């Protein structure tokens, strides 16, 4: 990595991450951390790479790791290739090389920008062949792959030509009504009604009711400025949702009798099929408010024949227990009053406006159960 902080701060980051071991290479551009399950021995430390011999404490198995941060010019990178090749003389066992090479092997690995020079790719290819390395193909995280595709969809929609919609006034009226319908959150609506002023007043009154003019903080003092209310809200809900301690005592689970058969358990842990995920998606309310990414459930229901396979992949990854990236579980909290007069944040109910991906994956698992 290329840190924007000095090497003297590596200790601070090590403590924040809860990792016992860390080091910085001689160029101060590469920071490395490892858990106490491993012992590290520096084989070679240079300006553009560091090579370590990693030994697993319990298994006593060895592996070699080379982390690269290459220079910008081809001449300087020649020194890098030669230096790593010299390090291979001390490597006997599994070896992985990774990092920032500042050059690619093939032209199709690059999009846009300046053209590549074949001589530079030839240098890297020569290095890979001489060291007996094999390129590992990228396997996308289902969540990241899904997010990337949705970004492309949003870009395409932004560029979409709306000439077809400009011809008829009725189409515009339908769009306007749908917009106010969504903002008002009203689920009853007749197609023959055409009264956007009504929705406008409804939304305006709703927003006025939901707005906070003042509120009491944790000390019982009244605060009224937006900044103070915002800070108090963050503090209140951070304390409410923070997990203070985690129980590691599972002895009581042994006292719970087994009530299902092996066959029933196998069906419960089976991966959700495409049909189960589809039922979960169509079981969600299509008219519900869209999440932070701007895509509503209705969009995925209508376009299921296009994106259904990607949604199923994502649901299966969740079923396997794969960690949800932040862009998936990111949510907006909307505070709904629990009573007519709001005095403190305990008088408000937080409602989560999650993304479709955050809703559909758990729903698919529940449908499977």
C-alpha positions in Angstrom: 0.0 0.0 0.0 1.0 3.6 -0.3 0.2 5.3 3.0 -0.4 9.0 3.3 1.0 8.9 6.8 4.5 8.6 8.1 6.0 5.2 9.1 5.9 6.2 12.8 2.1 5.8 12.7 2.2 2.2 11.7 2.1 1.2 15.4 -1.1 3.2 15.9 -2.8 1.5 12.9 -1.6 -1.9 14.2 -3.3 -1.3 17.5 -6.5 -0.1 15.9 -6.7 -3.3 13.7 -5.9 -5.5 16.7 -2.9 -7.1 14.9 0.2 -8.0 16.9 2.9 -7.7 14.2 3.7 -5.1 11.6 6.6 -3.7 9.7 7.5 -1.0 7.1 9.9 -1.6 4.2 12.9 0.6 3.6 11.1 2.9 1.1 8.4 3.4 3.7 5.8 2.8 1.0 4.9 -0.8 2.0 3.2 -1.5 5.3 2.7 -5.1 6.3 0.8 -6.6 9.2 0.3 -10.3 10.2 -1.4 -12.2 13.0 0.3 -14.1 15.8 -0.5 -17.4 14.0 2.5 -16.6 11.8 6.2 -15.8 12.2 7.8 -13.6 9.6 11.4 -13.5 8.5 12.6 -10.9 6.1 14.4 -12.5 3.1 15.0 -9.2 1.2 14.0 -5.6 1.7 14.4 -3.1 -1.1 12.9 0.2 -2.3 10.3 -1.5 -4.5 9.6 -4.8 -2.7 9.9 -6.8 0.4 10.1 -10.6 0.5 9.1 -12.5 3.6 9.3 -16.1 4.8 6.1 -16.9 6.6 6.0 -19.9 9.0 2.7 -21.0 10.6 3.3 -21.4 14.3 1.0 -24.5 14.8 1.3 -26.3 11.5 5.0 -25.4 11.0 4.4 -24.9 7.3 6.3 -22.3 5.3 5.3 -20.0 2.5 7.1 -17.0 0.9 5.4 -13.7 0.2 6.7 -10.8 -2.0 4.9 -7.5 -1.8 5.6 -5.1 -4.6 5.3 -1.3 -5.0 6.9 -0.6 -8.3 8.3 2.7 -9.6 6.8 4.7 -12.4 9.5 4.3 -15.1 10.4 1.2 -17.0 14.2 1.7 -16.2 13.5 1.7 -12.4 11.2 -1.3 -12.8 14.0 -3.3 -14.4 15.8 -3.0 -11.1 12.7 -4.4 -9.4 12.5 -7.5 -11.6 16.2 -8.2 -11.2 16.0 -7.8 -7.4 13.0 -10.2 -7.0 14.8 -12.7 -9.3 17.8 -12.6 -6.9 15.4 -13.2 -4.0 14.2 -16.4 -5.6 17.6 -18.0 -4.9 16.6 -18.2 -1.3 13.0 -19.4 -1.9 12.2 -23.0 -1.6 8.5 -23.6 -1.3 5.1 -22.0 -2.1 5.5 -18.4 -3.2 3.1 -15.6 -4.0 3.9 -12.2 -5.5 1.4 -9.4 -5.3 1.0 -5.6 -5.0 1.2 -2.6 -7.3 3.3 -3.4 -10.4 2.6 -0.2 -12.3 2.4 -2.2 -15.5 0.2 -4.9 -17.1 0.7 -8.1 -19.0 -2.0 -7.6 -21.7 -3.6 -4.7 -23.4 -7.1 -5.9 -22.6 -6.4 -5.4 -18.9 -6.6 -1.7 -19.3 -9.4 0.7 -20.1 -8.8 4.2 -21.4 -5.8 6.4 -20.6 -2.5 6.5 -22.4 -1.5 3.6 -24.7 0.7 0.9 -23.3 4.2 0.3 -24.5 4.9 -3.3 -25.6 8.4 -3.1 -24.3 7.2 -2.6 -20.8 4.7 -5.5 -20.9 7.5 -7.6 -22.4 9.7 -6.9 -19.4 7.0 -8.0 -17.0 6.3 -11.1 -19.1 10.0 -12.0 -19.1 10.1 -11.6 -15.3 7.1 -13.9 -14.8 8.5 -16.6 -17.0 12.0 -16.5 -15.5 10.7 -16.8 -12.0 8.3 -19.6 -12.9 5.2 -17.6 -11.8 1.6 -18.2 -12.8 -0.9 -15.4 -13.1 -4.0 -16.0 -10.9 -7.2 -15.0 -12.6 -9.4 -12.5 -10.8 -12.5 -14.0 -9.2 -15.0 -11.3 -8.4 -16.7 -11.0 -5.1 -20.5 -11.5 -5.9 -21.4 -8.3 -4.0 -18.7 -6.2 -5.7 -19.6 -7.7 -9.1 -23.3 -6.8 -8.5 -22.4 -3.3 -7.3 -20.3 -2.7 -10.4 -23.1 -3.8 -12.8 -25.6 -1.6 -11.0 -23.3 1.4 -11.4 -23.1 0.7 -15.1 -26.9 0.6 -15.2 -27.2 3.9 -13.4 -24.7 5.5 -15.9 -26.7 4.1 -18.8 -30.0 5.4 -17.4 -28.4 8.8 -16.9 -27.4 9.0 -20.6 -30.8 7.6 -21.7 -32.4 9.8 -24.3 -35.9 10.9 -23.2 -37.2 12.1 -26.6 -39.8 9.4 -26.6 -41.3 10.7 -23.4 -41.5 14.3 -24.6 -44.3 13.8 -27.0 -47.3 13.1 -24.8 -48.4 15.2 -21.9 -50.2 12.3 -20.3 -46.9 10.4 -19.8 -45.5 13.4 -18.0 -48.5 13.5 -15.7 -48.1 9.9 -14.9 -44.5 10.4 -14.0 -45.3 13.4 -11.8 -48.1 11.5 -10.0 -45.8 8.5 -9.4 -43.1 10.8 -8.0 -45.5 12.4 -5.5 -47.0 9.1 -4.7 -43.6 7.7 -3.8 -42.7 10.8 -1.7 -46.0 10.7 0.1 -45.6 7.0 0.9 -49.3 6.4 0.2 -50.2 2.9 -1.0 -53.8 3.6 -2.0 -54.1 5.4 -5.3 -56.6 5.3 -8.2 -55.3 5.5 -11.7 -58.1 7.9 -12.6 -57.1 10.4 -9.9 -55.0 13.2 -11.3 -54.4 15.6 -8.3 -50.7 16.2 -7.8 -51.6 19.3 -5.7 -53.1 16.9 -3.1 -50.0 14.8 -2.9 -47.9 18.0 -2.7 -49.8 19.2 0.4 -49.7 15.8 1.9 -45.9 15.6 1.6 -45.5 19.1 2.8 -47.6 18.4 5.9 -45.8 15.1 6.5 -42.4 16.7 6.3 -43.5 19.5 8.7 -44.7 16.9 11.2 -41.4 14.9 10.9 -39.1 17.9 11.3 -37.4 18.6 14.6 -37.3 22.2 15.9 -35.7 21.2 19.2 -34.9 18.2 21.4 -33.4 17.3 24.7 -29.9 15.9 24.9 -28.7 13.2 27.2 -28.1 15.8 30.0 -31.7 17.0 29.7 -30.8 20.3 28.1 -32.8 21.6 25.1 -30.8 22.0 21.9 -32.2 23.6 18.7 -29.4 24.1 16.1 -29.2 21.5 13.3 -25.5 20.8 14.1 -26.2 20.1 17.8 -29.2 18.0 17.0 -27.2 16.0 14.4 -24.3 15.4 16.8 -26.7 14.3 19.6 -28.5 11.9 17.1 -25.2 10.3 16.1 -24.1 9.9 19.7 -27.4 8.5 20.8 -27.7 5.8 18.1 -24.0 4.9 18.1 -24.4 4.1 21.8 -27.7 2.2 21.1 -26.4 0.0 18.3 -22.8 -0.5 19.7 -22.1 -4.1 20.8 -20.3 -3.7 24.1 -19.2 -7.3 24.7 -19.5 -10.6 22.9 -20.4 -13.8 24.7 -18.2 -16.7 23.9 -20.0 -19.1 26.2 -21.8 -21.8 24.2 -22.1 -24.5 26.8 -25.9 -23.9 27.1 -26.3 -24.9 23.4 -25.4 -28.5 24.3 -28.5 -28.7 26.5 -30.9 -27.9 23.6 -32.3 -31.2 22.3 -32.1 -32.0 18.6 -35.7 -31.7 17.2 -35.0 -32.1 13.5 -33.7 -35.1 11.5 -30.5 -35.2 9.4 -32.6 -34.9 6.2 -34.4 -31.8 7.5 -31.1 -30.2 8.5 -29.7 -30.9 5.0 -32.7 -29.1 3.4 -32.3 -26.2 5.8 -28.6 -25.6 4.9 -29.0 -26.2 1.2 -28.2 -23.2 -1.0 -31.2 -21.1 -2.1 -32.3 -21.9 -5.7 -33.0 -19.3 -8.3 -36.7 -19.9 -7.8 -36.5 -19.3 -4.1 -34.6 -16.1 -4.5 -37.1 -14.9 -7.2 -40.0 -15.6 -4.8 -38.2 -13.6 -2.1 -37.7 -10.6 -4.5 -41.3 -10.7 -5.7 -42.5 -11.0 -2.1 -41.0 -7.6 -1.3 -43.2 -4.5 -1.7 -42.3 -3.0 -5.1 -43.6 0.4 -4.2 -41.4 0.8 -1.1 -39.0 3.7 -1.0 -35.7 3.1 -2.8 -32.5 2.8 -0.8 -29.3 5.0 -0.9 -28.4 3.6 -4.3 -31.6 4.9 -5.9 -32.9 1.5 -7.1 -36.3 0.4 -5.9 -37.6 -3.2 -5.5 -39.9 -2.6 -8.5 -36.9 -2.1 -10.7 -35.4 -5.6 -9.8 -38.9 -7.2 -10.2 -39.4 -5.8 -13.7 -35.8 -6.6 -14.8 -35.5 -10.0 -13.1 -34.9 -11.8 -16.5 -31.8 -9.7 -16.9 -30.3 -9.5 -13.4 -31.8 -12.5 -11.7 -28.7 -14.6 -12.0 -26.5 -11.9 -10.3 -29.0 -11.5 -7.5 -29.0 -15.3 -6.9 -25.2 -15.3 -6.8 -25.3 -12.6 -4.2 -27.9 -14.4 -2.1 -25.9 -17.6 -2.1 -22.7 -15.7 -1.0 -24.7 -14.3 1.9 -26.0 -17.8 2.7 -22.4 -19.0 2.9 -21.7 -16.4 5.5 -19.6 -14.1 3.3 -19.1 -10.6 4.9 -21.3 -7.9 3.4 -19.3 -5.0 2.0 -20.1 -1.5 3.3 -21.7 -0.4 0.1 -24.2 -3.3 0.5 -25.2 -2.8 4.1 -25.1 1.0 4.0 -28.4 2.3 5.1 -30.2 5.6 5.8 -32.0 5.9 9.1 -35.2 7.8 9.1 -36.6 8.8 12.5 -40.4 8.3 12.9 -42.2 9.9 15.9 -43.7 7.4 18.3 -45.9 10.1 19.9 -47.3 13.5 19.0 -44.8 15.5 21.1 -41.1 14.5 20.7 -38.9 15.5 23.6 -36.0 13.1 23.4 -34.6 10.6 20.9 -36.3 7.8 22.8 -39.5 9.2 21.4 -38.4 8.4 17.9 -38.3 5.1 16.1 -35.4 4.6 13.6 -36.5 3.1 10.3 -33.8 1.7 8.1 -33.9 2.5 4.3 -31.7 -0.3 3.1 -30.5 -1.1 -0.4 -32.2 -3.9 -2.3 -29.2 -6.2 -1.9 -29.4 -5.8 1.9 -33.1 -6.7 1.9 -33.1 -9.5 -0.6 -30.3 -11.7 0.7 -31.7 -12.3 4.2 -35.2 -12.6 2.7 -34.0 -15.4 0.4 -32.6 -17.3 3.3 -35.9 -16.9 5.2 -37.8 -18.2 2.2 -35.5 -21.2 2.0 -36.1 -22.0 5.6 
